[in-house]
Amino acid sequence: MELTSLPEDEWNKIINNSESFWDETFKISPRAKKVVDAFKLYAQTMDKAGYPYR
């Protein structure tokens, strides 16, 4: 198994661009909001875990 990673600046671009996507997606329905909330909680957890888990 080989560990691969993105450079920090590229990863931050992905995170910043995804925030507007999630903000639009959660407006679709109450179920979509629950899914987005779960993904956001997961993202926060992975951010706290730090490298190499996020």
C-alpha positions in Angstrom: 0.0 0.0 0.0 1.2 3.5 -0.8 0.2 6.7 0.9 -0.4 9.6 -1.4 -1.3 13.2 -0.5 -2.1 16.5 -2.1 0.0 19.6 -1.4 -1.6 21.7 1.4 -2.4 24.6 -0.9 -4.2 22.4 -3.4 -6.2 20.6 -0.6 -7.3 24.0 0.8 -8.6 25.0 -2.7 -10.7 21.8 -2.7 -12.1 22.5 0.7 -12.9 26.1 -0.1 -14.6 25.3 -3.4 -16.6 22.5 -1.8 -18.2 24.8 0.8 -20.3 26.7 -1.8 -21.4 23.3 -3.2 -22.5 22.0 0.2 -24.3 25.3 0.9 -26.3 25.0 -2.3 -26.9 21.2 -1.9 -28.4 21.4 1.6 -31.3 23.6 0.3 -32.6 20.8 -1.9 -34.6 19.0 0.8 -34.6 18.2 4.5 -32.9 14.9 3.7 -30.2 16.6 1.7 -29.6 18.9 4.7 -29.1 15.9 6.9 -26.6 14.4 4.5 -24.7 17.6 4.2 -24.6 18.0 8.0 -23.2 14.5 8.2 -20.5 15.3 5.6 -19.6 18.5 7.4 -19.3 16.8 10.7 -17.1 14.1 9.1 -14.9 16.9 7.5 -14.5 18.6 10.9 -13.5 15.3 12.5 -10.9 14.6 9.8 -9.6 18.1 10.1 -9.0 17.5 13.8 -7.4 14.2 13.1 -4.9 15.9 10.8 -2.4 14.4 8.5 -2.4 11.7 7.2 -6.1 11.0 7.9 -7.7 13.9 6.2 
